[in-house]
Amino acid sequence: MEVRLSILDQSPIAQGSDAHTALAQTAKIAELAERLGYTRFWVSEHHDASSLAGSTPEVLLAHLGARTSTIRLGSGGVMLPHYSAYKVAENFRMLEALYPERIDIGLGRAPGGMPISTRALQEGRTREPSYSQQVDDLRAYLTDALPEGHRFAGLRATPRIKTAPEMWLLGSSDVSARTAAAKGTAFMFAHFINGEGGVEAVQAYRAEFKPSAALLTPRAGVAIFTVCADTDAEAERIAASLDLALVLLASGKRADATPAVKDALAYPYTMYEQALLRENRKRMIVGSQATVKQQFHQLAADYGVDEVMAVTTTAEFEHRVRSFELLAAALIEQI
């Protein structure tokens, strides 16, 4: 089975680096992904995060659109509960107007940060529609299809254009999967967040999918942490940074940057942290080109999808570049 490759980039800030460099690196990865034939390139939304630079995907996507010409660009995802569906619709209509038929609007319902950032983002809001209602409203704004009797009937999102962004729900549970099915949107399971239950969630999505004007048949993919290197041993060494970053996050120890490999290899893991590390490996594929190729095919087969999205966080930018190059050489048919 052919597996389409995509990238979700979180603009990681390496130890000793800064946000300016991280965002410049994201742009370089987007250009690389286009040259190598990746299907889509998404960027994430995180708030008050010292180790991740991406806080406003809409702004970053406008920049990436100017730096690329063919690859699909999208959010992975916009955390819709923080915002007005109308404003999100106008942001993504603007992107679609600038880069027609290249924009994905990936949505999430997680906070993307700690409770204090959620309170700040939602400060002053007195009425909060449900996430389900927000998804309905957003789709209606993007397609000029607000129903009669809607509380904002007659309102249209601008700019007025003939095409609409492709809508995806990015989620890590069967709740998100069933919401995507009910709304007739595409669905990307965030295996990099939750290494359990994804296969069942995608099965539920397919079983319950209701066609919409935008999507007649279900479309699903899976996103997973990925580190690919020239050998299995080298990949394991490089992945030590991600291992430590995830353990620190799960332990409530806030990291200011992606740890350096040498620091990660020397870190004195407790027995509890070693158990966390092993559990986190369920969310990752790590290995040589041959190893990763086999595991990507197996993951796609298990999920019943034809698209896998790589989420690659390494301490060294060159290792991210090499990982994406090896993946593309293994899994993208070169014309």
C-alpha positions in Angstrom: 0.0 0.0 0.0 1.3 3.5 -0.9 1.7 5.7 2.1 1.4 9.5 1.7 3.8 11.4 3.9 3.0 14.7 5.7 4.7 16.8 8.4 3.4 18.4 11.6 6.0 20.9 12.8 5.9 22.3 16.3 8.7 24.8 15.8 10.9 23.3 18.6 13.4 25.5 20.3 16.7 23.7 20.9 18.8 24.2 24.0 21.0 27.2 23.4 18.8 28.5 20.6 15.8 30.9 20.4 12.4 31.4 18.9 13.7 33.4 16.0 15.9 30.5 14.9 13.1 27.9 15.5 10.6 29.7 13.3 13.3 30.2 10.5 13.9 26.5 10.7 10.2 25.7 10.4 10.2 27.7 7.1 13.2 25.8 5.9 11.5 22.5 6.7 8.4 23.6 4.8 10.5 24.4 1.7 12.3 21.1 2.1 9.0 19.2 2.4 7.8 20.7 -0.8 10.9 19.8 -2.7 10.8 16.2 -1.4 7.1 15.7 -2.3 5.4 15.6 1.1 1.6 16.0 0.9 0.9 18.6 3.5 2.8 20.7 6.1 1.0 21.7 9.3 2.1 23.9 12.2 0.9 23.8 15.8 -0.5 26.1 18.4 1.0 26.2 21.9 0.7 28.9 24.5 3.2 30.1 27.1 5.5 27.3 25.9 9.2 28.1 26.4 10.3 25.1 24.2 7.9 25.6 21.3 7.8 28.8 19.2 4.5 28.2 17.4 1.7 30.1 19.1 -0.3 31.5 16.2 -0.5 29.1 13.2 -2.5 31.5 11.0 0.3 34.1 11.1 3.0 31.5 10.5 1.0 29.9 7.6 0.9 33.3 5.8 4.7 33.4 5.9 5.0 29.7 4.8 2.7 30.3 1.9 4.9 33.0 0.6 7.9 30.7 0.9 6.3 27.7 -0.9 4.2 27.2 -4.0 2.5 23.8 -4.1 2.5 21.9 -0.8 -0.7 22.0 1.2 -0.4 24.1 4.4 -2.5 23.9 7.5 -2.9 24.1 11.3 -2.4 21.2 13.5 -4.4 22.6 15.0 -6.2 25.8 15.9 -7.6 25.4 19.4 -11.1 26.4 18.5 -12.7 26.7 22.0 -10.5 29.7 22.7 -11.8 31.7 19.8 -14.8 33.1 17.8 -15.6 30.7 15.0 -16.3 33.7 12.8 -12.8 35.2 13.3 -11.2 31.8 12.7 -13.2 31.6 9.5 -12.0 35.0 8.3 -8.4 34.2 9.1 -8.5 31.0 7.1 -10.5 32.5 4.3 -7.8 35.1 4.0 -5.2 32.3 3.8 -7.3 30.5 1.2 -7.6 33.7 -0.9 -3.8 34.2 -0.8 -3.0 30.5 -1.5 -6.1 29.0 -3.3 -6.7 25.2 -2.8 -3.6 24.8 -0.6 -5.0 25.5 2.8 -6.1 23.0 5.5 -7.8 24.1 8.7 -7.0 21.5 11.3 -9.0 22.0 14.5 -8.4 20.8 18.1 -10.3 21.2 21.3 -7.3 20.9 23.7 -6.1 24.1 25.6 -2.6 24.1 24.0 -1.2 25.3 27.3 -1.6 25.6 31.0 -4.8 26.8 32.7 -3.5 30.3 33.1 -3.1 30.8 29.3 -6.6 29.4 28.8 -8.0 32.0 31.2 -6.1 34.7 29.4 -7.2 33.6 26.0 -10.9 33.4 27.0 -10.9 36.5 29.3 -14.1 38.5 29.0 -16.1 35.8 27.2 -19.6 35.5 28.7 -21.1 32.9 26.4 -19.2 29.9 25.1 -20.9 27.7 22.4 -20.1 24.0 22.6 -17.2 22.7 20.5 -19.7 20.9 18.3 -21.6 24.1 17.7 -18.4 25.9 16.9 -17.4 23.3 14.3 -20.8 23.7 12.7 -20.6 27.5 12.7 -17.1 27.5 11.3 -18.0 25.2 8.4 -21.0 27.3 7.7 -19.0 30.5 7.6 -16.4 28.9 5.3 -19.0 27.8 2.8 -21.6 30.6 3.1 -24.1 28.2 4.4 -25.5 29.6 7.7 -28.9 28.1 8.2 -32.1 30.1 8.5 -32.8 30.8 12.1 -29.1 30.9 13.0 -28.3 33.5 15.6 -26.2 35.3 13.0 -28.2 34.6 9.9 -27.2 36.6 6.9 -23.6 37.1 8.2 -20.8 36.2 5.8 -17.1 35.7 6.4 -14.8 37.7 4.2 -13.0 37.9 1.9 -15.6 36.3 -0.3 -14.0 33.6 -2.4 -15.0 30.6 -4.5 -12.9 28.0 -2.7 -12.8 26.9 0.9 -10.0 25.4 3.1 -10.1 21.7 3.7 -11.4 21.0 7.2 -9.8 18.4 9.5 -10.2 17.5 13.2 -7.0 16.6 14.9 -7.7 14.6 18.0 -6.4 11.9 20.4 -9.7 10.2 21.4 -12.8 8.6 20.0 -14.7 11.7 21.1 -12.9 13.7 18.4 -13.2 10.9 15.9 -17.0 10.7 16.4 -17.3 14.5 16.2 -15.4 14.5 12.9 -17.7 11.7 11.6 -20.8 13.5 12.6 -19.7 16.7 11.0 -18.4 15.1 7.8 -14.8 16.4 8.1 -11.5 14.6 7.6 -9.8 13.2 10.8 -6.2 13.0 11.9 -5.5 10.9 14.9 -2.8 12.4 17.2 -0.9 9.2 18.0 1.9 11.4 19.1 -0.3 12.5 22.0 -2.0 9.2 22.8 -0.5 5.9 21.9 -3.6 3.9 22.8 -7.0 3.6 21.2 -6.2 5.2 17.9 -7.1 2.3 15.7 -10.5 1.9 17.4 -11.1 5.7 17.1 -10.5 5.7 13.4 -12.7 2.6 13.0 -15.5 4.5 14.8 -14.9 7.5 12.6 -15.3 5.4 9.4 -18.3 3.5 10.7 -20.2 6.7 11.8 -19.1 9.0 9.0 -21.9 11.2 7.6 -21.1 12.7 4.1 -21.1 16.5 3.9 -21.0 18.9 1.0 -17.2 19.2 1.5 -16.4 15.5 2.0 -18.4 12.7 0.6 -16.3 9.8 1.9 -14.2 9.5 5.1 -10.6 10.6 5.0 -8.3 9.8 7.9 -4.6 9.8 8.8 -2.4 9.3 11.7 0.3 11.6 13.2 3.2 10.2 15.2 6.5 11.2 16.7 9.2 10.1 14.2 13.0 10.0 14.4 14.8 8.5 11.4 18.6 8.3 11.0 21.2 6.4 9.0 21.2 3.5 11.6 19.0 2.3 14.3 21.6 3.1 16.9 22.0 6.7 15.7 18.2 7.2 15.7 18.0 5.9 19.3 20.8 8.3 20.3 19.1 11.3 18.6 15.7 10.3 20.1 17.1 10.6 23.6 16.3 14.3 23.5 12.6 13.7 22.8 12.5 10.9 25.4 13.7 13.3 28.1 11.5 16.2 26.9 8.4 14.1 27.1 9.3 12.6 30.5 10.0 16.1 31.9 6.6 17.3 30.6 4.7 14.4 32.0 6.5 14.9 35.4 5.4 18.5 35.5 9.0 19.8 35.1 8.8 22.6 32.6 11.6 22.6 30.1 12.8 25.8 28.5 14.1 24.0 25.4 14.6 20.6 23.7 17.4 19.0 25.7 20.8 18.4 24.1 21.5 14.8 23.3 24.5 14.7 25.6 22.4 15.9 28.5 19.6 13.5 27.7 22.0 10.5 27.6 23.4 11.5 30.9 20.1 12.2 32.7 19.6 10.0 35.8 16.2 8.6 35.2 14.3 7.4 38.3 12.4 4.1 38.0 9.2 6.0 37.6 10.7 8.1 34.8 12.0 5.0 33.1 8.5 3.6 33.1 7.2 6.9 31.6 9.9 6.7 28.9 8.8 3.2 27.9 5.1 4.2 27.8 6.0 7.3 25.7 7.7 5.1 23.1 4.2 3.9 22.1 3.8 7.3 20.6 7.0 7.2 18.6 8.7 5.4 15.6 12.5 5.5 15.9 15.0 3.8 13.7 16.9 3.6 10.4 15.3 4.2 7.1 14.4 0.5 6.6 13.0 0.2 10.2 10.9 3.3 9.9 9.6 2.4 6.5 8.4 -1.0 7.7 6.8 0.6 10.8 5.1 3.3 8.8 3.6 0.8 6.5 2.5 -1.3 9.5 1.0 1.7 11.3 -0.9 2.7 8.2 -2.2 -0.8 7.7 -3.2 -1.1 11.4 -5.1 2.2 11.2 -6.5 1.5 7.7 -5.2 4.9 6.4 -3.0 6.0 3.5 -1.4 9.0 5.1 1.1 9.3 8.0 2.1 12.6 9.4 5.6 12.8 11.0 6.1 14.9 14.1 9.9 15.2 14.5 11.5 16.9 17.4 15.3 16.7 17.7 18.0 18.8 19.5 19.9 19.4 16.3 18.2 20.9 13.2 20.4 18.8 10.9 18.9 15.7 12.4 15.4 16.8 11.6 16.4 17.6 8.1 18.1 14.2 7.7 15.1 12.4 9.2 12.7 14.0 6.6 15.1 13.3 3.8 15.4 9.6 4.7 11.6 9.3 5.1 11.0 10.8 1.7 13.6 8.6 0.0 12.0 5.5 1.5 8.3 6.3 1.1 7.7 9.0 -1.6 7.7 7.9 -5.2 10.1 10.1 -7.0 9.0 11.1 -10.5 
